[in-house]
Amino acid sequence: MTRSRKTQPPSISDNATAYAIEVTTGVRIAGPYVKAQCQRHLDDIRDGAARGLVWDAEASEKAQGFFSDVLKLNGGAFEGVEFALLSWQRFVVGSLFGWKGPDGTRRFRSAYVETAKGSGKSPLAAGIGMLGLVADAEPRAEVYSAATKKDQAMILFRDAVAMVDQSPELSKRLTKSGTGERCWNLAYMAQGAFFRPISSDDGQSGPRPHIALIDELHEHKTNTVVEMLRAGTKSRRQAMIFMITNAGSGKNGPCWAYHEYGARVAKREVEDDSFFPYICALDEADDPFLSEDCWPKANPSLQDADLPGLKYIREQVTEARGMPSKEALVRRLNFCTWTDAESPWISHEVWKGAQQAFEVEDLAGRRAVAGLDLSSTTDLTGLVFLVEPIEEGEPWRIVPFAWLPDADLKRKSETDRVPYVQWRAEGLLSTTPGRAISKRVILQKLSQMCEFFEVVGCSYDRWRIEDLIQMASDEGISLPEMVPFGQGYKDMSPALEEFERMLLNGQIVHNGHKVMTMCAGNAVTVTDGAGNRKLSKEHATGRIDLMVAAVMAAGKINTAGHELDIDAFLSDPVSA
């Protein structure tokens, strides 16, 4: 049962407690779980002694002072700036290092911090690692930046390395192994201690962490990394696992389990004196797309510093309106809203708003880019051209072509609940003889349209394309520049963003082609832990092949025929 009691605020003797009082009295904006954790802090100051808990305000303040006295930030406007903790960071650091257990060692052995993207939790984690390395009185301390993959573990570790580079106090005490981006270890020789990245794919056995920092927990599919490190803490007097994350996509991984457990601990539905949760979340009635008032509940840095910037968040919200998958992403990353693993992509209203009548014949001779999604056998094949405008203010135009095998077309119509037979009669869908798509027919259409448009490039899915390209070579058919286009997050995400931007800004239109409209309505995106998106045929509600082709074409727009002179740019940058 959740304990709910009125607590007489203690006298304010430290920053962490001051923050808790401001939150619980409404002076500072906070969501339900942060409020609950702050109330837990105040109640434990009053009642914790009965469980052997001791609040050491002096130790709390000393740990906070390490950041401002020793550490410097890095990157952009923050390069070399003193690491002055924000109020919420003071609460986290102060709580972790100020609370002691019955044996006098650190109370909290695990910490889970969930805030919006750009709030400053990564440098906070790096700073806690540095504190654990040089200022925590732990013999032969082992500090790890941990992840499932080494490159992810390196991201947080590089923050720590940059802190060493910026600090004369740390630089003269620590020895780096490797240089620059290749630094892989920070050694504190005087204490026999070290700080290094580690991942589950290292094959390393026997880590005994004093401090283990786990970044981007929402990207972890299993609890392997956490358990690997936790197993090594048994020999440490006051080891700590420090986990940081955004809200996640999908609720099957370990991150959601820690989110739920942390919420229950904060609300004291579960009593666990060794677990510290700081979970930012909106209240149920909050809608960040309707009011900015709730934004600090997800990003506590907004109340003390403009991180990552109100302007940036407002831009994200504006771009997300009318684009359901982008909205889901913005809500997850910027407003701590857990989402499903996949989301619909384009709303009916946005797609309908981009419809504009035009005749393809009027576009003859214009430059165009193409995308080709070639089916293997029975699926829909899509060839889509994006035709370049020639007058200022004129949009790009989508010109699609679609094919299915003619075998069992009626049955496909019934199975998919789509009028393929009628669309063929209307000239909106072509069929090829047999049970598989004829690549020769596709090749002939591509060649024909290359004579109609000035096609400067065609992006294609690598699947089964070799036969078509070989056929063109054998028959002496000239093709435009053919560019393979990966279907993973790396290639698809920026192309998706480009297509969305053009669609929302009125820079691209379609003429209501029914097969294209069907694909737009079926399209679903999936998102990885880093916020990258791609179209997913596996999760789509129907066939989406023409939209895949259109997105691939959009990915070609900014590269076709527009080479950038890098040397000239760097010699005369935008600003000095």
C-alpha positions in Angstrom: 0.0 0.0 0.0 1.2 3.5 -0.8 2.1 5.5 2.2 0.6 9.0 2.0 1.5 11.2 4.9 2.0 14.9 5.5 5.6 15.5 6.5 6.8 18.5 8.4 9.7 19.8 6.3 13.0 19.5 8.0 15.2 22.5 8.4 17.0 23.2 5.1 20.7 22.3 5.6 21.6 21.0 2.1 20.7 21.4 -1.5 19.2 17.9 -2.0 16.7 18.5 0.8 16.0 22.0 -0.4 15.1 20.5 -3.8 12.8 17.9 -2.2 11.0 20.6 -0.2 10.5 22.8 -3.3 9.0 19.8 -5.2 6.7 18.6 -2.5 5.4 22.1 -1.7 4.8 22.9 -5.4 7.4 25.6 -5.7 9.1 23.5 -8.4 7.2 21.7 -11.2 7.6 17.9 -11.1 5.8 14.8 -12.2 4.2 12.1 -10.0 7.3 9.9 -9.5 9.7 12.7 -8.8 7.2 14.1 -6.2 7.0 10.7 -4.7 10.8 10.2 -4.5 11.2 13.7 -2.9 8.5 12.8 -0.3 10.3 9.6 0.3 13.5 11.6 1.0 11.8 13.9 3.5 10.0 11.0 5.2 13.3 9.0 5.5 15.0 12.0 7.1 12.3 12.0 9.7 11.7 8.2 10.2 14.7 6.5 8.5 16.7 6.1 11.7 14.4 3.4 12.8 15.6 1.3 9.8 19.2 2.3 10.4 19.3 5.0 7.7 21.4 8.1 8.3 21.2 11.3 6.3 24.8 12.8 6.0 24.2 16.3 4.7 27.9 17.1 4.8 28.8 14.0 2.6 25.9 15.0 0.3 27.3 18.5 -0.1 30.9 17.3 -0.5 29.9 15.0 -3.4 28.1 17.9 -5.1 31.1 20.1 -4.6 33.3 17.7 -6.5 31.5 18.5 -9.7 31.9 22.3 -9.5 35.4 22.2 -8.0 37.0 19.6 -10.2 35.0 18.9 -13.4 34.5 20.9 -16.5 31.9 20.4 -19.3 32.7 20.0 -22.9 31.3 20.6 -26.3 30.0 23.7 -28.1 29.1 26.5 -25.8 29.9 24.3 -22.7 33.5 23.8 -23.6 35.6 24.3 -20.5 32.6 25.6 -18.4 32.6 24.6 -14.7 30.2 21.7 -14.1 27.7 23.5 -11.9 25.0 20.9 -11.1 21.4 21.9 -11.8 18.9 21.5 -8.9 17.6 18.1 -10.0 21.2 16.8 -10.5 22.1 18.0 -7.0 19.2 16.0 -5.7 20.4 12.9 -7.5 24.1 13.2 -6.5 23.3 14.4 -3.0 20.9 11.5 -2.4 23.3 8.9 -3.8 26.3 10.0 -1.7 24.5 11.5 1.3 22.4 8.5 2.4 24.2 5.9 4.6 23.0 2.5 5.7 23.2 0.8 9.1 26.9 -0.2 8.5 27.9 3.4 7.6 28.4 2.6 3.9 26.4 4.0 1.0 22.7 3.2 1.2 21.8 3.1 -2.5 23.3 0.2 -4.5 21.2 0.8 -7.6 20.0 4.0 -9.2 17.6 4.4 -12.1 17.4 7.9 -13.8 14.9 8.4 -16.6 14.6 11.9 -18.0 13.9 13.5 -21.4 16.6 13.7 -24.1 19.1 16.5 -23.7 18.5 17.1 -20.0 22.2 16.4 -19.1 22.1 12.9 -17.6 25.1 11.6 -19.6 27.6 14.1 -18.3 26.0 13.6 -14.9 26.8 9.9 -15.2 30.3 10.5 -16.4 30.9 12.8 -13.4 29.6 10.2 -11.0 32.1 7.8 -12.5 34.9 10.2 -12.0 33.9 10.8 -8.4 33.9 7.0 -7.8 37.3 6.7 -9.4 39.2 9.4 -7.5 37.2 10.7 -4.6 35.2 7.8 -3.0 37.9 6.2 -0.9 37.5 2.8 -2.5 40.7 0.7 -2.8 41.4 -0.4 -6.4 38.2 1.0 -7.6 36.9 -0.3 -10.9 34.6 2.0 -12.8 32.8 0.9 -16.0 30.8 2.6 -18.7 28.7 -0.3 -19.8 26.5 -1.2 -22.7 25.6 -4.1 -25.0 28.0 -2.9 -27.7 31.4 -1.3 -27.2 30.7 1.7 -29.4 27.7 2.6 -27.2 29.8 2.2 -24.1 32.4 4.5 -25.5 29.9 7.5 -25.8 29.6 8.0 -22.1 33.3 7.1 -21.5 34.4 9.9 -24.0 32.5 12.4 -21.7 34.7 11.2 -18.9 37.9 11.5 -20.9 36.9 15.0 -22.0 36.5 15.9 -18.3 40.0 14.7 -17.6 41.3 16.7 -20.5 39.6 19.8 -19.2 40.7 19.5 -15.6 44.4 20.2 -14.5 43.6 18.4 -11.2 42.5 15.2 -12.9 45.1 15.4 -15.7 48.0 15.3 -13.4 46.6 12.4 -11.4 45.2 10.1 -14.1 47.0 8.2 -16.9 45.3 7.7 -20.2 45.8 4.6 -22.4 45.3 5.5 -26.0 44.9 9.0 -27.4 41.9 11.1 -28.7 38.9 9.0 -29.7 41.0 5.8 -29.2 41.5 6.3 -25.5 40.3 3.1 -23.8 41.3 3.4 -20.1 41.8 6.0 -17.4 44.1 4.8 -14.6 44.5 6.3 -11.1 47.9 4.8 -10.4 48.1 6.0 -6.8 45.1 3.9 -5.8 45.4 1.1 -8.4 42.0 2.2 -9.8 40.7 2.5 -13.3 37.8 3.6 -15.5 37.1 2.0 -18.8 34.2 1.0 -21.2 32.9 -2.5 -21.2 30.2 -4.4 -23.1 28.6 -7.8 -23.1 30.2 -8.6 -26.4 33.7 -8.1 -25.0 33.8 -11.6 -23.6 35.5 -10.1 -20.5 35.0 -12.0 -17.3 35.3 -11.1 -13.7 34.6 -7.3 -13.6 34.3 -6.1 -10.0 32.7 -2.7 -10.3 32.8 -0.1 -7.7 30.7 2.2 -10.0 29.0 0.8 -13.1 27.4 3.3 -15.4 24.8 1.9 -17.8 23.8 4.3 -20.6 20.6 4.2 -22.8 19.1 1.3 -20.9 16.0 1.4 -23.2 18.2 0.0 -26.0 19.0 -3.2 -24.0 17.0 -6.2 -25.2 18.0 -8.3 -22.2 19.3 -7.7 -18.7 22.6 -9.4 -19.5 24.8 -6.3 -18.9 23.2 -5.3 -15.6 23.4 -8.8 -14.3 27.0 -9.2 -15.5 28.0 -6.1 -13.5 25.8 -6.8 -10.5 27.4 -10.2 -10.0 30.8 -8.5 -9.5 29.6 -6.1 -6.8 29.4 -8.7 -4.1 33.0 -8.1 -3.0 32.6 -4.2 -2.9 31.6 -2.4 0.3 29.5 0.2 -1.4 29.2 -0.6 -5.1 26.6 1.2 -7.2 24.9 0.4 -10.5 23.9 3.8 -12.1 21.4 3.4 -15.0 20.3 6.3 -17.2 17.8 6.3 -20.0 15.0 8.0 -22.0 11.6 6.5 -22.1 11.5 3.4 -24.3 9.6 2.0 -27.2 8.0 -1.3 -26.4 7.6 -2.7 -22.9 9.3 -6.1 -23.2 12.8 -5.2 -22.3 14.5 -4.7 -18.9 14.2 -0.9 -19.0 10.4 -1.0 -18.6 10.8 -3.5 -15.7 13.1 -1.0 -13.9 10.8 1.9 -14.7 7.9 0.0 -13.2 9.9 -1.1 -10.2 11.3 2.3 -9.6 7.9 3.9 -9.7 6.6 1.4 -7.1 9.7 2.1 -4.9 9.2 5.9 -5.1 5.5 5.5 -4.2 6.5 3.1 -1.4 4.4 0.3 -2.8 7.6 -1.7 -2.5 10.1 -1.0 0.3 13.7 -1.2 -1.0 16.1 1.0 0.8 18.9 0.1 -1.6 17.2 1.4 -4.8 17.1 5.1 -5.9 14.6 6.0 -8.6 14.4 9.4 -10.3 11.7 9.0 -13.0 10.4 11.9 -14.9 6.9 11.6 -16.2 3.9 13.6 -17.1 0.6 13.4 -15.2 -2.2 11.6 -16.9 -4.1 14.8 -17.7 -1.0 16.5 -19.3 -0.7 16.9 -23.1 2.6 18.5 -24.0 1.3 19.2 -27.5 -1.4 21.5 -26.0 0.5 23.2 -23.2 4.2 23.9 -22.4 3.4 24.1 -18.7 4.0 20.4 -18.2 7.3 20.2 -20.1 9.6 20.6 -17.0 8.0 17.4 -15.6 9.7 15.5 -18.3 12.8 17.6 -18.5 13.7 19.1 -15.1 16.6 21.1 -16.6 14.2 23.5 -18.3 13.5 25.1 -15.0 17.2 26.1 -14.3 18.8 26.0 -17.8 17.6 26.0 -21.3 18.5 22.4 -22.0 18.2 21.2 -24.7 16.4 24.5 -25.5 12.8 25.5 -25.7 13.2 26.6 -29.3 14.4 23.1 -30.2 11.5 21.4 -28.4 9.0 23.7 -30.0 10.4 22.9 -33.4 10.1 19.2 -32.7 6.5 19.6 -31.6 5.6 21.6 -34.7 7.2 19.0 -37.0 5.4 16.2 -35.3 1.9 17.5 -35.8 0.0 15.4 -38.3 2.8 12.8 -38.5 1.8 10.1 -36.0 5.1 8.2 -35.9 7.1 11.5 -35.5 4.6 12.5 -32.7 5.2 9.2 -30.9 9.0 9.7 -31.2 8.8 13.3 -29.9 6.5 12.3 -27.0 9.0 9.5 -26.1 12.3 11.4 -26.4 11.2 14.8 -25.2 8.3 14.1 -22.9 9.1 10.7 -21.3 6.1 8.9 -22.7 6.5 5.2 -23.3 5.3 4.2 -26.7 4.5 1.0 -28.6 7.2 -0.5 -30.7 5.6 0.7 -33.9 3.4 3.6 -34.9 1.4 4.6 -37.9 3.3 7.0 -40.1 1.2 9.6 -42.1 -2.2 10.8 -40.9 -5.1 10.8 -43.4 -5.4 14.6 -43.0 -1.8 15.2 -43.9 -1.9 12.9 -46.9 -5.1 14.4 -48.2 -3.8 17.9 -47.7 -0.8 17.0 -50.0 -3.1 16.0 -52.9 -3.0 18.3 -55.9 -4.2 17.6 -59.4 -1.6 17.6 -62.2 -1.0 15.8 -65.5 2.1 13.6 -65.8 2.3 14.6 -69.5 3.0 18.2 -68.4 6.1 17.2 -66.6 8.0 15.8 -69.6 11.7 16.6 -69.8 12.0 17.6 -66.1 14.7 16.3 -63.8 13.6 13.5 -61.5 14.9 11.0 -58.9 13.5 7.5 -58.6 13.0 4.8 -56.1 12.5 1.1 -57.0 11.1 -1.5 -54.5 11.3 -4.7 -56.5 9.2 -7.6 -55.2 10.6 -11.1 -55.1 7.5 -13.0 -56.3 3.9 -12.2 -55.5 4.3 -8.9 -53.6 3.6 -5.4 -55.0 6.4 -3.8 -57.0 6.7 0.0 -56.8 8.6 2.4 -59.0 8.2 6.0 -57.9 9.6 9.2 -59.5 9.9 12.5 -57.6 9.8 15.2 -60.3 11.7 18.4 -59.6 9.9 21.8 -59.8 11.1 24.4 -62.3 9.5 27.5 -60.8 9.9 29.1 -57.4 7.3 27.9 -54.9 6.3 25.0 -57.1 6.3 21.5 -55.3 7.9 18.3 -56.2 5.4 15.8 -57.7 5.1 12.1 -57.0 4.6 9.9 -60.1 4.1 6.2 -59.1 3.8 2.9 -61.0 2.7 -0.4 -59.4 2.7 -4.0 -60.5 1.4 -7.4 -59.4 1.5 -10.8 -61.0 -1.8 -11.5 -62.8 -2.1 -15.0 -61.4 -4.8 -15.2 -58.6 -5.3 -11.4 -58.8 -8.9 -11.8 -57.7 -7.9 -14.0 -54.8 -5.3 -11.4 -53.8 -8.1 -8.7 -53.9 -10.2 -10.7 -51.6 -7.4 -11.6 -49.2 -6.0 -8.0 -49.0 -9.5 -6.5 -49.2 -8.2 -4.2 -51.9 -9.8 -3.7 -55.4 -6.8 -4.7 -57.4 -8.9 -5.9 -60.4 -10.8 -2.6 -60.5 -7.5 -0.6 -60.2 -6.1 -2.6 -63.1 -9.1 -1.7 -65.2 -8.6 2.0 -64.3 -4.9 1.8 -65.4 -3.6 2.4 -61.8 -2.1 -1.0 -61.5 -0.3 -3.1 -64.1 0.1 -6.9 -64.0 2.7 -9.2 -65.5 2.0 -12.8 -66.7 2.4 -15.7 -64.3 2.9 -15.9 -60.6 6.1 -13.8 -60.3 6.8 -10.2 -61.3 8.5 -10.0 -64.7 11.7 -8.0 -64.2 11.8 -7.3 -67.9 8.6 -5.4 -67.7 9.9 -3.3 -64.9 13.1 -2.6 -66.8 11.2 -1.5 -69.8 9.1 0.9 -67.8 12.2 2.3 -66.1 14.0 2.8 -69.4 10.9 4.4 -70.9 10.5 6.9 -68.1 14.2 7.7 -68.3 13.5 9.0 -71.8 10.4 10.9 -70.6 12.2 12.5 -67.6 15.8 13.4 -67.0 16.3 10.8 -64.3 19.5 11.7 -62.4 19.5 8.7 -60.1 17.5 5.7 -58.9 17.7 4.3 -55.4 16.8 0.6 -55.1 16.3 -2.1 -52.5 19.2 -4.6 -52.9 16.7 -7.5 -52.9 16.7 -9.4 -56.3 18.1 -6.3 -58.2 21.1 -8.0 -59.7 19.1 -9.9 -62.3 17.5 -6.6 -63.5 20.8 -4.8 -63.7 22.4 -7.7 -65.6 19.5 -7.8 -68.0 19.9 -4.1 -68.8 23.6 -4.7 -69.4 22.9 -7.7 -71.7 20.4 -5.9 -73.7 22.3 -2.6 -73.9 19.7 -0.6 -72.0 21.0 2.6 -70.6 20.0 3.2 -66.9 20.5 6.2 -64.7 22.9 6.1 -61.7 21.7 3.1 -59.7 22.3 3.5 -56.0 21.7 0.6 -53.5 19.6 1.8 -50.6 19.7 -0.1 -47.3 16.4 -0.9 -45.6 17.8 -0.4 -42.1 17.8 2.6 -39.8 21.0 4.0 -41.1 19.7 4.8 -44.6 16.0 4.9 -44.1 15.8 7.3 -41.1 17.3 10.4 -42.8 15.3 9.7 -46.0 12.1 9.3 -43.9 12.8 12.7 -42.3 13.4 14.3 -45.6 10.1 13.0 -47.1 8.2 14.1 -44.0 9.7 17.6 -44.0 8.8 18.1 -47.7 5.3 16.7 -47.2 4.5 18.9 -44.1 6.0 22.0 -45.8 4.0 21.6 -48.9 7.1 20.9 -51.0 5.8 17.6 -52.3 2.4 16.6 -53.7 0.6 13.6 -55.2 -2.3 13.4 -57.5 -4.4 11.0 -55.5 -3.2 7.8 -57.1 -5.2 5.1 -55.3 -2.5 2.5 -55.0 -0.1 5.2 -53.6 -2.8 6.3 -51.2 -3.4 2.8 -50.0 0.4 2.3 -49.3 0.5 5.7 -47.4 -2.4 4.6 -45.2 -0.8 1.2 -44.4 2.7 2.5 -43.6 4.0 2.0 -40.2 7.4 3.0 -38.7 9.5 1.2 -36.1 12.1 3.0 -34.0 15.4 2.0 -32.5 16.7 3.1 -29.1 18.5 6.1 -30.6 15.3 7.5 -32.1 16.0 6.4 -35.7 13.0 5.3 -37.7 12.3 3.1 -40.7 9.3 1.8 -42.6 8.4 -1.8 -41.6 6.7 -4.1 -43.9 6.5 -6.7 -41.1 4.4 -4.4 -38.9 2.4 -2.6 -41.7 -1.4 -3.0 -41.9 -1.1 -3.8 -45.6 1.2 -3.3 -48.6 3.5 -0.3 -48.4 5.8 -0.8 -51.4 5.2 2.5 -53.2 5.9 4.4 -50.0 9.1 2.6 -49.5 10.1 3.5 -53.1 9.1 7.2 -52.5 11.2 7.4 -49.4 14.2 5.9 -51.1 13.7 8.5 -53.9 13.5 11.3 -51.3 16.8 10.1 -49.9 18.4 10.8 -53.3 17.1 14.4 -53.6 19.8 16.1 -51.6 22.7 14.2 -53.3 21.7 13.9 -57.0 23.6 16.4 -59.1 24.6 18.6 -56.1 28.2 17.8 -55.1 29.5 19.9 -52.2 33.0 21.4 -52.3 34.1 20.5 -48.8 37.5 22.2 -49.0 35.9 25.5 -50.1 33.4 25.3 -47.3 35.9 24.7 -44.6 38.2 27.5 -45.8 35.3 29.9 -45.6 32.9 28.7 -42.9 29.5 30.2 -42.2 30.8 31.8 -39.0 34.0 32.2 -37.2 
